[in-house]
Amino acid sequence: MDLTKRENNAIQANGNHFVNGARSDIAITPHGSDWYFTVCAVMIVSSFAFAGLSFTKPRSHRIFHYITAAITMVAAIAYFTMGADLGETGIQPEFIRPNNHLVAGNLREIFYVRYIDWVITTPLLLLDLLLTAGMPWPTILYTLLIDEIMIITGLVGSLVTSSYKWGYYVFGCIAFFWVAYTVTWTARKHAMAVGPDVHKTYLICGVWTIFLWFLYPIAWGLCEGGNVISPDSEAVFYGVLDIMAKPVFGALLIWGHRGIEPARLGLHIRDYDDPMPGGLERKTEKDLAGNGHHHHGVTDGNTATTTGASTTV
Ligand code: RET
């Protein structure tokens, strides 16, 4: 078989999905599919990089590597799905544009799998960010729940054919403004209180996030909402944003954390051979060797609920 002549046949294999007897006539072409598979490859490589880098840290210091690797792993699967022309359904656009050949047609291909990705990964991105700021967990939890409202309203709106879709869009935007306020204001105050190095890392990742996240509702308005740009352009728009918001964000965050002890953020994470809080002191080989791994004494363990630069020797 001549591999140089092999073409991506995902559209042929999976693109004959019919909704009520009709096939989406506003849909990705093999170019869109190729691009989705390219982004999938970027996400896979990033996942290996983040997971691999975690081994340069002791297990008690890997939380940000784990969260970030999980984000790109989920995205890789979502992009595989979209490259394969799956995870989509045909939706009649509110605005039918017969005179624009890029979006002429009666059924637009809507990739609902995008929202399944986002409902998992956007809370994890916020978790990365808000843990960096040393935010208290109730505010973190609340912000993640509001974020899920934003994504689910976006999903429902994208599947609605009438103008009511914009009602969902407005709910989603209100939720987003709440999230943006928390990231730019409340969490920034917390980051400042921890220390200037933490504040700097938080600021870089936070500004990057909010700038990029503002572009998603614009993309939605042009794609799922307004049916203005073609599904191939949609692939490029969301694909570039997702690369910036996941692998590039992750790299900035992990780099920013290189000199930050998780304990300073209130994250006191035990390894299996650390002494239990309130348990009996148990000397391990690592304690005796004193290899720089962090071991809290029995009394230190009891202060695990305090925040700030209180512990670690
Ligand atoms: C929607 C439509 C409803 C209104 C708003 C939206 C915002 C979506 C955002 C998505 C971010 C996704 C990321 C993915 C990472 O790869 C749902 C489009 C405000 C902000 C960061």
Residues whose N, C-alpha, C, O or C-beta is under 5 A from the ligand:
A	BS01	RET	W118 M150 I151 G154 Y169 G172 C173 F176 W213 Y216 P217 W220 D242 A245 K246
